[in-house]
């Protein structure tokens, strides 16, 4: 499973986004589709647990997680740091 599919699966499991995430444009703002701060926090925790990564406090800003593209970039960055 690639990173995009993993992120989509996790978001589908822990959020109430009102559209099929798989069919959404990667640059659509997820906050406009029902993602709120509580769901975002759950999604970040799930990403960290399932992908064995840890985001630094400075990285935990809504912009880094407001689109599928940004989430994938953040995850890829963490995975790259771990080598």
Secondary structure, 3 states (H helix, E strand, C coil): CCHHHHHHHHHHHHCCCCCCHHHCCCCCEHHHHCCCHHHHHHHHHHHHHHHCCCCCHHHCCHHHHCEHHHHHHHHHHHHHHHC
